[in-house]
């Protein structure tokens, strides 16, 4: 699948330390095959929203569009922020 990263995600990631950015981008690359990527969980089957933990600090929130064979990275919040936002994805 093709992986698209939202502009807001790029802007957010630019604020993170380089070591963290590299780690997050390595995980984003694994989303080319999201169903075999590690630590992936569906948040909303109806909306096709998924999440992937990056270590114990960050979470990648993404959307899978099967019809266009694409993955869209929507945001990369800290795990704490992600847990507070999970409700809006259901």
Jmol script that loads the backbone (N, CA, C; Angstrom):
load data "model"
ATOM      1  N   UNK A   1       0.839  -1.188   0.000  1.00  0.00           N
ATOM      2  CA  UNK A   1       0.000   0.000   0.000  1.00  0.00           C
ATOM      3  C   UNK A   1       0.883   1.250   0.000  1.00  0.00           C
ATOM      4  N   UNK A   2       0.324   2.310  -0.530  1.00  0.00           N
ATOM      5  CA  UNK A   2       1.013   3.599  -0.523  1.00  0.00           C
ATOM      6  C   UNK A   2       0.717   4.279   0.808  1.00  0.00           C
ATOM      7  N   UNK A   3       1.741   4.854   1.425  1.00  0.00           N
ATOM      8  CA  UNK A   3       1.574   5.527   2.712  1.00  0.00           C
ATOM      9  C   UNK A   3       1.633   7.038   2.497  1.00  0.00           C
ATOM     10  N   UNK A   4       0.567   7.730   2.899  1.00  0.00           N
ATOM     11  CA  UNK A   4       0.496   9.187   2.818  1.00  0.00           C
ATOM     12  C   UNK A   4       0.587   9.753   4.233  1.00  0.00           C
ATOM     13  N   UNK A   5       1.361  10.811   4.388  1.00  0.00           N
ATOM     14  CA  UNK A   5       1.496  11.450   5.700  1.00  0.00           C
ATOM     15  C   UNK A   5       0.886  12.846   5.611  1.00  0.00           C
ATOM     16  N   UNK A   6      -0.092  13.115   6.465  1.00  0.00           N
ATOM     17  CA  UNK A   6      -0.752  14.419   6.481  1.00  0.00           C
ATOM     18  C   UNK A   6       0.257  15.529   6.800  1.00  0.00           C
ATOM     19  N   UNK A   7       0.036  16.718   6.239  1.00  0.00           N
ATOM     20  CA  UNK A   7       0.952  17.845   6.451  1.00  0.00           C
ATOM     21  C   UNK A   7       1.099  18.201   7.927  1.00  0.00           C
ATOM     22  N   UNK A   8       0.015  18.114   8.668  1.00  0.00           N
ATOM     23  CA  UNK A   8       0.065  18.417  10.096  1.00  0.00           C
ATOM     24  C   UNK A   8       0.977  17.467  10.856  1.00  0.00           C
ATOM     25  N   UNK A   9       1.040  16.221  10.389  1.00  0.00           N
ATOM     26  CA  UNK A   9       1.913  15.227  11.024  1.00  0.00           C
ATOM     27  C   UNK A   9       3.369  15.610  10.795  1.00  0.00           C
ATOM     28  N   UNK A  10       3.694  16.015   9.588  1.00  0.00           N
ATOM     29  CA  UNK A  10       5.066  16.434   9.275  1.00  0.00           C
ATOM     30  C   UNK A  10       5.458  17.607  10.164  1.00  0.00           C
ATOM     31  N   UNK A  11       4.561  18.553  10.308  1.00  0.00           N
ATOM     32  CA  UNK A  11       4.830  19.731  11.142  1.00  0.00           C
ATOM     33  C   UNK A  11       5.054  19.322  12.601  1.00  0.00           C
ATOM     34  N   UNK A  12       4.212  18.426  13.101  1.00  0.00           N
ATOM     35  CA  UNK A  12       4.354  17.950  14.481  1.00  0.00           C
ATOM     36  C   UNK A  12       5.671  17.208  14.662  1.00  0.00           C
ATOM     37  N   UNK A  13       5.994  16.332  13.724  1.00  0.00           N
ATOM     38  CA  UNK A  13       7.218  15.545  13.839  1.00  0.00           C
ATOM     39  C   UNK A  13       8.469  16.410  13.790  1.00  0.00           C
ATOM     40  N   UNK A  14       8.402  17.528  13.099  1.00  0.00           N
ATOM     41  CA  UNK A  14       9.575  18.409  13.020  1.00  0.00           C
ATOM     42  C   UNK A  14       9.940  18.983  14.385  1.00  0.00           C
ATOM     43  N   UNK A  15       9.003  18.963  15.319  1.00  0.00           N
ATOM     44  CA  UNK A  15       9.256  19.472  16.670  1.00  0.00           C
ATOM     45  C   UNK A  15       9.881  18.414  17.582  1.00  0.00           C
ATOM     46  N   UNK A  16       9.811  17.147  17.170  1.00  0.00           N
ATOM     47  CA  UNK A  16      10.348  16.065  17.989  1.00  0.00           C
ATOM     48  C   UNK A  16      11.861  15.959  17.797  1.00  0.00           C
ATOM     49  N   UNK A  17      12.580  15.423  18.777  1.00  0.00           N
ATOM     50  CA  UNK A  17      14.022  15.200  18.608  1.00  0.00           C
ATOM     51  C   UNK A  17      14.280  14.239  17.444  1.00  0.00           C
ATOM     52  N   UNK A  18      15.437  14.373  16.818  1.00  0.00           N
ATOM     53  CA  UNK A  18      15.755  13.571  15.635  1.00  0.00           C
ATOM     54  C   UNK A  18      15.664  12.071  15.915  1.00  0.00           C
ATOM     55  N   UNK A  19      16.142  11.636  17.047  1.00  0.00           N
ATOM     56  CA  UNK A  19      16.111  10.211  17.392  1.00  0.00           C
ATOM     57  C   UNK A  19      14.672   9.676  17.385  1.00  0.00           C
ATOM     58  N   UNK A  20      13.752  10.452  17.924  1.00  0.00           N
ATOM     59  CA  UNK A  20      12.337  10.063  17.960  1.00  0.00           C
ATOM     60  C   UNK A  20      11.756  10.063  16.549  1.00  0.00           C
ATOM     61  N   UNK A  21      12.080  11.094  15.762  1.00  0.00           N
ATOM     62  CA  UNK A  21      11.579  11.172  14.375  1.00  0.00           C
ATOM     63  C   UNK A  21      11.998   9.951  13.572  1.00  0.00           C
ATOM     64  N   UNK A  22      13.262   9.562  13.696  1.00  0.00           N
ATOM     65  CA  UNK A  22      13.765   8.400  12.957  1.00  0.00           C
ATOM     66  C   UNK A  22      12.990   7.151  13.359  1.00  0.00           C
ATOM     67  N   UNK A  23      12.783   6.978  14.649  1.00  0.00           N
ATOM     68  CA  UNK A  23      12.044   5.820  15.152  1.00  0.00           C
ATOM     69  C   UNK A  23      10.608   5.816  14.609  1.00  0.00           C
ATOM     70  N   UNK A  24       9.960   6.971  14.620  1.00  0.00           N
ATOM     71  CA  UNK A  24       8.582   7.068  14.123  1.00  0.00           C
ATOM     72  C   UNK A  24       8.525   6.789  12.623  1.00  0.00           C
ATOM     73  N   UNK A  25       9.459   7.343  11.839  1.00  0.00           N
ATOM     74  CA  UNK A  25       9.450   7.111  10.394  1.00  0.00           C
ATOM     75  C   UNK A  25       9.713   5.644  10.062  1.00  0.00           C
ATOM     76  N   UNK A  26      10.516   4.965  10.855  1.00  0.00           N
ATOM     77  CA  UNK A  26      10.725   3.527  10.633  1.00  0.00           C
ATOM     78  C   UNK A  26       9.416   2.765  10.812  1.00  0.00           C
ATOM     79  N   UNK A  27       8.646   3.159  11.812  1.00  0.00           N
ATOM     80  CA  UNK A  27       7.349   2.514  12.027  1.00  0.00           C
ATOM     81  C   UNK A  27       6.367   2.874  10.907  1.00  0.00           C
ATOM     82  N   UNK A  28       6.393   4.109  10.455  1.00  0.00           N
ATOM     83  CA  UNK A  28       5.509   4.524   9.358  1.00  0.00           C
ATOM     84  C   UNK A  28       5.802   3.706   8.100  1.00  0.00           C
ATOM     85  N   UNK A  29       7.076   3.415   7.839  1.00  0.00           N
ATOM     86  CA  UNK A  29       7.433   2.602   6.671  1.00  0.00           C
ATOM     87  C   UNK A  29       6.794   1.217   6.737  1.00  0.00           C
ATOM     88  N   UNK A  30       6.629   0.685   7.935  1.00  0.00           N
ATOM     89  CA  UNK A  30       6.020  -0.638   8.102  1.00  0.00           C
ATOM     90  C   UNK A  30       4.543  -0.630   7.727  1.00  0.00           C
ATOM     91  N   UNK A  31       3.945   0.553   7.641  1.00  0.00           N
ATOM     92  CA  UNK A  31       2.527   0.653   7.300  1.00  0.00           C
ATOM     93  C   UNK A  31       2.252   0.377   5.826  1.00  0.00           C
ATOM     94  N   UNK A  32       3.290   0.186   5.024  1.00  0.00           N
ATOM     95  CA  UNK A  32       3.083  -0.210   3.633  1.00  0.00           C
ATOM     96  C   UNK A  32       2.352  -1.557   3.584  1.00  0.00           C
ATOM     97  N   UNK A  33       2.515  -2.354   4.630  1.00  0.00           N
ATOM     98  CA  UNK A  33       1.766  -3.603   4.797  1.00  0.00           C
ATOM     99  C   UNK A  33       1.172  -3.575   6.203  1.00  0.00           C
ATOM    100  N   UNK A  34       0.110  -2.797   6.405  1.00  0.00           N
ATOM    101  CA  UNK A  34      -0.392  -2.537   7.755  1.00  0.00           C
ATOM    102  C   UNK A  34      -0.918  -3.754   8.503  1.00  0.00           C
ATOM    103  N   UNK A  35      -1.369  -4.766   7.777  1.00  0.00           N
ATOM    104  CA  UNK A  35      -1.955  -5.924   8.447  1.00  0.00           C
ATOM    105  C   UNK A  35      -0.899  -6.844   9.056  1.00  0.00           C
ATOM    106  N   UNK A  36       0.341  -6.719   8.605  1.00  0.00           N
ATOM    107  CA  UNK A  36       1.406  -7.532   9.195  1.00  0.00           C
ATOM    108  C   UNK A  36       2.343  -6.690  10.060  1.00  0.00           C
ATOM    109  N   UNK A  37       2.078  -5.397  10.158  1.00  0.00           N
ATOM    110  CA  UNK A  37       2.916  -4.516  10.981  1.00  0.00           C
ATOM    111  C   UNK A  37       2.730  -4.866  12.457  1.00  0.00           C
ATOM    112  N   UNK A  38       3.782  -4.685  13.261  1.00  0.00           N
ATOM    113  CA  UNK A  38       3.681  -5.037  14.681  1.00  0.00           C
ATOM    114  C   UNK A  38       2.844  -4.043  15.479  1.00  0.00           C
ATOM    115  N   UNK A  39       2.192  -4.542  16.502  1.00  0.00           N
ATOM    116  CA  UNK A  39       1.453  -3.731  17.473  1.00  0.00           C
ATOM    117  C   UNK A  39       0.420  -2.805  16.828  1.00  0.00           C
ATOM    118  N   UNK A  40      -0.336  -3.348  15.880  1.00  0.00           N
ATOM    119  CA  UNK A  40      -1.389  -2.594  15.200  1.00  0.00           C
ATOM    120  C   UNK A  40      -2.737  -3.066  15.735  1.00  0.00           C
ATOM    121  N   UNK A  41      -3.614  -2.109  15.998  1.00  0.00           N
ATOM    122  CA  UNK A  41      -4.940  -2.441  16.527  1.00  0.00           C
ATOM    123  C   UNK A  41      -5.980  -1.542  15.870  1.00  0.00           C
ATOM    124  N   UNK A  42      -7.117  -2.121  15.540  1.00  0.00           N
ATOM    125  CA  UNK A  42      -8.207  -1.361  14.940  1.00  0.00           C
ATOM    126  C   UNK A  42      -8.955  -0.588  16.022  1.00  0.00           C
ATOM    127  N   UNK A  43      -9.096   0.715  15.833  1.00  0.00           N
ATOM    128  CA  UNK A  43      -9.851   1.547  16.767  1.00  0.00           C
ATOM    129  C   UNK A  43     -11.306   1.658  16.346  1.00  0.00           C
ATOM    130  N   UNK A  44     -11.543   1.700  15.034  1.00  0.00           N
ATOM    131  CA  UNK A  44     -12.902   1.848  14.526  1.00  0.00           C
ATOM    132  C   UNK A  44     -13.053   1.086  13.209  1.00  0.00           C
ATOM    133  N   UNK A  45     -13.664  -0.103  13.249  1.00  0.00           N
ATOM    134  CA  UNK A  45     -13.851  -0.863  12.015  1.00  0.00           C
ATOM    135  C   UNK A  45     -14.702  -0.122  10.981  1.00  0.00           C
ATOM    136  N   UNK A  46     -15.707   0.622  11.427  1.00  0.00           N
ATOM    137  CA  UNK A  46     -16.571   1.349  10.491  1.00  0.00           C
ATOM    138  C   UNK A  46     -15.821   2.451   9.761  1.00  0.00           C
ATOM    139  N   UNK A  47     -14.944   3.153  10.480  1.00  0.00           N
ATOM    140  CA  UNK A  47     -14.199   4.267   9.889  1.00  0.00           C
ATOM    141  C   UNK A  47     -12.825   3.842   9.378  1.00  0.00           C
ATOM    142  N   UNK A  48     -12.455   2.587   9.600  1.00  0.00           N
ATOM    143  CA  UNK A  48     -11.163   2.043   9.168  1.00  0.00           C
ATOM    144  C   UNK A  48      -9.981   2.775   9.808  1.00  0.00           C
ATOM    145  N   UNK A  49     -10.141   3.181  11.064  1.00  0.00           N
ATOM    146  CA  UNK A  49      -9.087   3.890  11.801  1.00  0.00           C
ATOM    147  C   UNK A  49      -8.323   2.876  12.651  1.00  0.00           C
ATOM    148  N   UNK A  50      -7.014   2.947  12.568  1.00  0.00           N
ATOM    149  CA  UNK A  50      -6.133   2.023  13.273  1.00  0.00           C
ATOM    150  C   UNK A  50      -5.096   2.807  14.070  1.00  0.00           C
ATOM    151  N   UNK A  51      -4.392   2.088  14.951  1.00  0.00           N
ATOM    152  CA  UNK A  51      -3.299   2.699  15.684  1.00  0.00           C
ATOM    153  C   UNK A  51      -2.122   1.739  15.755  1.00  0.00           C
ATOM    154  N   UNK A  52      -0.928   2.318  15.855  1.00  0.00           N
ATOM    155  CA  UNK A  52       0.303   1.547  16.028  1.00  0.00           C
ATOM    156  C   UNK A  52       1.133   2.251  17.090  1.00  0.00           C
ATOM    157  N   UNK A  53       1.524   1.515  18.126  1.00  0.00           N
ATOM    158  CA  UNK A  53       2.383   2.106  19.150  1.00  0.00           C
ATOM    159  C   UNK A  53       3.817   2.157  18.644  1.00  0.00           C
ATOM    160  N   UNK A  54       4.505   3.237  18.990  1.00  0.00           N
ATOM    161  CA  UNK A  54       5.927   3.391  18.698  1.00  0.00           C
ATOM    162  C   UNK A  54       6.615   3.407  20.055  1.00  0.00           C
ATOM    163  N   UNK A  55       7.215   2.289  20.407  1.00  0.00           N
ATOM    164  CA  UNK A  55       7.796   2.174  21.743  1.00  0.00           C
ATOM    165  C   UNK A  55       6.699   2.322  22.782  1.00  0.00           C
ATOM    166  N   UNK A  56       7.038   2.976  23.868  1.00  0.00           N
ATOM    167  CA  UNK A  56       6.052   3.212  24.927  1.00  0.00           C
ATOM    168  C   UNK A  56       5.696   4.683  25.047  1.00  0.00           C
ATOM    169  N   UNK A  57       6.044   5.446  24.018  1.00  0.00           N
ATOM    170  CA  UNK A  57       5.862   6.892  24.120  1.00  0.00           C
ATOM    171  C   UNK A  57       4.900   7.502  23.112  1.00  0.00           C
ATOM    172  N   UNK A  58       4.827   6.958  21.898  1.00  0.00           N
ATOM    173  CA  UNK A  58       4.035   7.578  20.838  1.00  0.00           C
ATOM    174  C   UNK A  58       3.097   6.569  20.189  1.00  0.00           C
ATOM    175  N   UNK A  59       2.073   7.091  19.533  1.00  0.00           N
ATOM    176  CA  UNK A  59       1.092   6.270  18.825  1.00  0.00           C
ATOM    177  C   UNK A  59       0.852   6.878  17.450  1.00  0.00           C
ATOM    178  N   UNK A  60       0.897   6.045  16.431  1.00  0.00           N
ATOM    179  CA  UNK A  60       0.573   6.491  15.076  1.00  0.00           C
ATOM    180  C   UNK A  60      -0.901   6.155  14.839  1.00  0.00           C
ATOM    181  N   UNK A  61      -1.698   7.173  14.544  1.00  0.00           N
ATOM    182  CA  UNK A  61      -3.111   6.980  14.214  1.00  0.00           C
ATOM    183  C   UNK A  61      -3.216   7.058  12.688  1.00  0.00           C
ATOM    184  N   UNK A  62      -3.800   6.030  12.078  1.00  0.00           N
ATOM    185  CA  UNK A  62      -3.857   6.019  10.618  1.00  0.00           C
ATOM    186  C   UNK A  62      -5.170   5.437  10.107  1.00  0.00           C
ATOM    187  N   UNK A  63      -5.438   5.726   8.859  1.00  0.00           N
ATOM    188  CA  UNK A  63      -6.653   5.320   8.161  1.00  0.00           C
ATOM    189  C   UNK A  63      -6.252   4.411   7.008  1.00  0.00           C
ATOM    190  N   UNK A  64      -6.953   3.297   6.852  1.00  0.00           N
ATOM    191  CA  UNK A  64      -6.691   2.393   5.731  1.00  0.00           C
ATOM    192  C   UNK A  64      -7.829   2.528   4.726  1.00  0.00           C
ATOM    193  N   UNK A  65      -7.474   2.839   3.490  1.00  0.00           N
ATOM    194  CA  UNK A  65      -8.447   2.925   2.389  1.00  0.00           C
ATOM    195  C   UNK A  65      -8.156   1.771   1.427  1.00  0.00           C
ATOM    196  N   UNK A  66      -8.886   0.688   1.579  1.00  0.00           N
ATOM    197  CA  UNK A  66      -8.652  -0.489   0.740  1.00  0.00           C
ATOM    198  C   UNK A  66      -8.913  -0.196  -0.730  1.00  0.00           C
ATOM    199  N   UNK A  67      -9.971   0.598  -1.001  1.00  0.00           N
ATOM    200  CA  UNK A  67     -10.337   0.864  -2.397  1.00  0.00           C
ATOM    201  C   UNK A  67      -9.260   1.630  -3.156  1.00  0.00           C
ATOM    202  N   UNK A  68      -8.474   2.444  -2.469  1.00  0.00           N
ATOM    203  CA  UNK A  68      -7.393   3.169  -3.139  1.00  0.00           C
ATOM    204  C   UNK A  68      -6.029   2.584  -2.792  1.00  0.00           C
ATOM    205  N   UNK A  69      -6.024   1.466  -2.053  1.00  0.00           N
ATOM    206  CA  UNK A  69      -4.791   0.777  -1.671  1.00  0.00           C
ATOM    207  C   UNK A  69      -3.802   1.747  -1.019  1.00  0.00           C
ATOM    208  N   UNK A  70      -4.313   2.501  -0.023  1.00  0.00           N
ATOM    209  CA  UNK A  70      -3.493   3.530   0.611  1.00  0.00           C
ATOM    210  C   UNK A  70      -3.707   3.571   2.120  1.00  0.00           C
ATOM    211  N   UNK A  71      -2.676   4.043   2.800  1.00  0.00           N
ATOM    212  CA  UNK A  71      -2.712   4.279   4.243  1.00  0.00           C
ATOM    213  C   UNK A  71      -2.452   5.763   4.447  1.00  0.00           C
ATOM    214  N   UNK A  72      -3.256   6.406   5.287  1.00  0.00           N
ATOM    215  CA  UNK A  72      -3.096   7.828   5.580  1.00  0.00           C
ATOM    216  C   UNK A  72      -2.746   7.998   7.051  1.00  0.00           C
ATOM    217  N   UNK A  73      -1.562   8.530   7.331  1.00  0.00           N
ATOM    218  CA  UNK A  73      -1.160   8.798   8.709  1.00  0.00           C
ATOM    219  C   UNK A  73      -1.825  10.108   9.110  1.00  0.00           C
ATOM    220  N   UNK A  74      -2.709  10.047  10.117  1.00  0.00           N
ATOM    221  CA  UNK A  74      -3.510  11.198  10.522  1.00  0.00           C
ATOM    222  C   UNK A  74      -2.855  12.030  11.611  1.00  0.00           C
ATOM    223  N   UNK A  75      -2.220  11.351  12.582  1.00  0.00           N
ATOM    224  CA  UNK A  75      -1.545  12.064  13.662  1.00  0.00           C
ATOM    225  C   UNK A  75      -0.601  11.122  14.392  1.00  0.00           C
ATOM    226  N   UNK A  76       0.351  11.717  15.124  1.00  0.00           N
ATOM    227  CA  UNK A  76       1.305  10.958  15.923  1.00  0.00           C
ATOM    228  C   UNK A  76       1.400  11.618  17.297  1.00  0.00           C
ATOM    229  N   UNK A  77       0.401  11.389  18.138  1.00  0.00           N
ATOM    230  CA  UNK A  77       0.427  11.966  19.487  1.00  0.00           C
ATOM    231  C   UNK A  77       1.229  11.083  20.446  1.00  0.00           C
ATOM    232  N   UNK A  78       1.482  11.609  21.633  1.00  0.00           N
ATOM    233  CA  UNK A  78       2.049  10.765  22.678  1.00  0.00           C
ATOM    234  C   UNK A  78       0.989   9.732  23.048  1.00  0.00           C
ATOM    235  N   UNK A  79       1.398   8.671  23.698  1.00  0.00           N
ATOM    236  CA  UNK A  79       0.429   7.640  24.091  1.00  0.00           C
ATOM    237  C   UNK A  79      -0.630   8.226  25.011  1.00  0.00           C
ATOM    238  N   UNK A  80      -0.226   9.105  25.919  1.00  0.00           N
ATOM    239  CA  UNK A  80      -1.193   9.720  26.838  1.00  0.00           C
ATOM    240  C   UNK A  80      -2.234  10.533  26.070  1.00  0.00           C
ATOM    241  N   UNK A  81      -1.772  11.336  25.110  1.00  0.00           N
ATOM    242  CA  UNK A  81      -2.696  12.134  24.300  1.00  0.00           C
ATOM    243  C   UNK A  81      -3.618  11.224  23.487  1.00  0.00           C
ATOM    244  N   UNK A  82      -3.059  10.161  22.940  1.00  0.00           N
ATOM    245  CA  UNK A  82      -3.851   9.239  22.122  1.00  0.00           C
ATOM    246  C   UNK A  82      -4.957   8.588  22.942  1.00  0.00           C
ATOM    247  N   UNK A  83      -4.647   8.173  24.152  1.00  0.00           N
ATOM    248  CA  UNK A  83      -5.672   7.536  24.985  1.00  0.00           C
ATOM    249  C   UNK A  83      -6.823   8.491  25.272  1.00  0.00           C
ATOM    250  N   UNK A  84      -6.533   9.770  25.409  1.00  0.00           N
ATOM    251  CA  UNK A  84      -7.589  10.762  25.640  1.00  0.00           C
ATOM    252  C   UNK A  84      -8.441  10.969  24.387  1.00  0.00           C
ATOM    253  N   UNK A  85      -7.849  10.763  23.206  1.00  0.00           N
ATOM    254  CA  UNK A  85      -8.535  11.030  21.939  1.00  0.00           C
ATOM    255  C   UNK A  85      -9.226   9.810  21.345  1.00  0.00           C
ATOM    256  N   UNK A  86      -8.973   8.618  21.857  1.00  0.00           N
ATOM    257  CA  UNK A  86      -9.530   7.405  21.256  1.00  0.00           C
ATOM    258  C   UNK A  86     -11.032   7.498  21.046  1.00  0.00           C
ATOM    259  N   UNK A  87     -11.743   8.111  21.974  1.00  0.00           N
ATOM    260  CA  UNK A  87     -13.196   8.207  21.884  1.00  0.00           C
ATOM    261  C   UNK A  87     -13.693   8.879  20.626  1.00  0.00           C
ATOM    262  N   UNK A  88     -12.935   9.799  20.078  1.00  0.00           N
ATOM    263  CA  UNK A  88     -13.412  10.514  18.889  1.00  0.00           C
ATOM    264  C   UNK A  88     -13.268   9.704  17.606  1.00  0.00           C
ATOM    265  N   UNK A  89     -12.629   8.550  17.680  1.00  0.00           N
ATOM    266  CA  UNK A  89     -12.466   7.715  16.491  1.00  0.00           C
ATOM    267  C   UNK A  89     -13.552   6.662  16.356  1.00  0.00           C
ATOM    268  N   UNK A  90     -14.362   6.471  17.383  1.00  0.00           N
ATOM    269  CA  UNK A  90     -15.384   5.420  17.341  1.00  0.00           C
ATOM    270  C   UNK A  90     -16.645   5.890  16.672  1.00  0.00           C
TER     271      UNK A  90
END
end "model"
wireframe off; spacefill off
backbone 0.3
color backbone group
